[in-house]
């Protein structure tokens, strides 16, 4: 975003290339109008959600279930970031889910095989987008022809592995810091044109939860007089995938018997997922606490139970294919 604001598409491409060492051949900027037109030309996109999704900022209001989203509602869906405590990371996963559904609609409806239909989609896209000089109608048609055998299972989605949440950069503020070794492997695979997905069985004994631990920020407090308990709990949660601060502190009360998960009601799904990793813990709603969940370790703490997101298959670097995140 900063690169685009400072130097437009050219600096944006240069920034991505410098960070990833992946050559960017073409650039296409899709605005809100072309996005909605494309979805409408395709006849809408089917999205499934296990939980109601509501965001007063974008106007999104979807009950649980299957929905066919047309242009305007689809735009609300991909823009919403106040649906749950996952914020931008949650929005990215919904955008990936939407793209998988878009691919499914384009391939299953025969758009890519029908020259007239594909021409309409091409016009809708190129009619209101910004692209580099080397990318036009002919190139988009060539891309469509090359994708005729494409399917949701052919597509892969991932997020650059994050090493540290809330990483403070002087003069800029709070940022996300990549996990450099894991990110390097990801971009190496892209440069070498290798598949990202690694098929493997889920970890034995992992409890399924609604929100992946990688999306949940946690501050640990030691609510007992036992020295080092906070560090033990922090390390155990981090090993399970939770984004802990790695800086446990002492709680005001040193006589806590039952471990407490304190949370803002707006992040209740994240709180339940965290509580599942701490069997027997007490959920305590605290209005205005914000996205950072708090664990007050009590004398009942024994161990952390491994958890994983029920709707996100475990792959290499968190990679999923389009058929794994689409409607079943």
Rosetta blueprint (number, residue, H / E / L):
1 X L
2 X H
3 X H
4 X H
5 X H
6 X H
7 X H
8 X H
9 X H
10 X H
11 X H
12 X H
13 X H
14 X H
15 X H
16 X H
17 X H
18 X H
19 X H
20 X H
21 X L
22 X L
23 X L
24 X L
25 X L
26 X L
27 X L
28 X E
29 X E
30 X E
31 X L
32 X H
33 X H
34 X H
35 X H
36 X H
37 X H
38 X H
39 X H
40 X H
41 X H
42 X L
43 X L
44 X L
45 X E
46 X E
47 X E
48 X E
49 X E
50 X L
51 X L
52 X L
53 X E
54 X E
55 X E
56 X L
57 X L
58 X L
59 X L
60 X E
61 X E
62 X E
63 X L
64 X L
65 X E
66 X E
67 X E
68 X E
69 X E
70 X L
71 X H
72 X H
73 X H
74 X H
75 X H
76 X H
77 X H
78 X H
79 X H
80 X L
81 X L
82 X L
83 X L
84 X L
85 X L
86 X L
87 X H
88 X H
89 X H
90 X H
91 X H
92 X H
93 X H
94 X H
95 X H
96 X H
97 X H
98 X H
99 X H
100 X H
101 X H
102 X H
103 X H
104 X H
105 X H
106 X H
107 X H
108 X H
109 X L
110 X L
111 X H
112 X H
113 X H
114 X L
115 X H
116 X H
117 X H
118 X H
119 X H
120 X H
121 X H
122 X H
123 X H
124 X H
125 X H
126 X H
127 X L
128 X L
129 X E
130 X E
131 X E
132 X L
133 X L
134 X L
135 X L
136 X L
137 X H
138 X H
139 X H
140 X H
141 X H
142 X H
143 X H
144 X H
145 X H
146 X H
147 X L
148 X L
149 X L
150 X L
151 X L
152 X H
153 X H
154 X H
155 X L
156 X E
157 X E
158 X L
159 X L
160 X L
161 X L
162 X E
163 X E
164 X E
165 X E
166 X E
167 X E
168 X E
169 X E
170 X L
171 X L
172 X L
173 X E
174 X E
175 X E
176 X E
177 X E
178 X E
179 X L
180 X H
181 X H
182 X H
183 X H
184 X H
185 X H
186 X H
187 X H
188 X H
189 X H
190 X H
191 X H
192 X L
193 X L
194 X L
195 X L
196 X L
197 X L
198 X L
199 X L
200 X L
201 X L
202 X L
203 X L
204 X L
205 X L
206 X L
207 X E
208 X E
209 X E
210 X L
211 X L
212 X L
213 X H
214 X H
215 X H
216 X L
217 X E
218 X E
219 X E
220 X E
221 X E
222 X E
223 X L
224 X L
225 X L
226 X L
227 X L
228 X L
229 X H
230 X H
231 X H
232 X H
233 X H
234 X H
235 X H
236 X H
237 X H
238 X H
239 X H
240 X L
241 X L
242 X L
243 X E
244 X E
245 X L
246 X L
247 X L
248 X L
249 X E
250 X E
251 X L
252 X L
253 X L
254 X L
255 X L
256 X L
257 X L
258 X L
259 X L
260 X E
261 X E
262 X E
263 X E
264 X L
265 X H
266 X H
267 X H
268 X H
269 X H
270 X H
271 X H
272 X H
273 X H
274 X H
275 X H
276 X H
277 X L
278 X L
279 X L
280 X L
281 X L
282 X E
283 X E
284 X E
285 X E
286 X L
287 X L
288 X L
289 X L
290 X L
291 X L
292 X L
293 X E
294 X E
295 X E
296 X E
297 X E
298 X L
299 X L
300 X L
301 X L
302 X L
303 X L
304 X L
305 X L
306 X L
307 X E
308 X E
309 X E
310 X L
311 X L
312 X L
313 X L
314 X L
315 X L
316 X H
317 X H
318 X H
319 X L
320 X E
321 X E
322 X H
323 X H
324 X H
325 X H
326 X L
327 X L
328 X L
